[in-house]
């Protein structure tokens, strides 16, 4: 009886942790079910993961944060699945390998021409008249932008051929 109670409590804790894993995402968030983000356990290497065991359902496995000084971030990989794969079954099989701390579908982020999250404490946006600028320039490939963020998927098909790397 004690084992059953422990198992039940463990299931509840696990369910709640998954429930809050994406708590910072918008309520109408969507996910790309052809991309699975995983974190390999610290006592394993990615070479232990054999994609041949997945009958062609895995297209590629890429490390998201190459040579990152943060050990946990250096353990995160993006697994791209075949478009017509049975996603839920593949992710279950990935977890059953016991190599990964978690496996979850990649959230899809959408951009807006005019941001919908401007806050009153962002006084600088009014000062530079950002609101007016957002509606002037959008979708022009000659406009260069800088993204100061280390969580950009620079291998994404929309970005991979457009990333400028400073040679200095």
Secondary structure, 3 states (H helix, E strand, C coil): CHHHHHHHHHHHHHHHHHHHHCCCCCCCCEEEEEEEEEEECCCCCHHHCCHHHHCCCEEEEEECCCCCCCCCHHHEEEEEECCCCCHHHHHHHHHHCCCEEEEEEEEECCCCCCCCCCCCCCHHHHHCCHHHHHCCCCCCCCCCCCCCCCCCCCCCCCCCCCCCCCCC
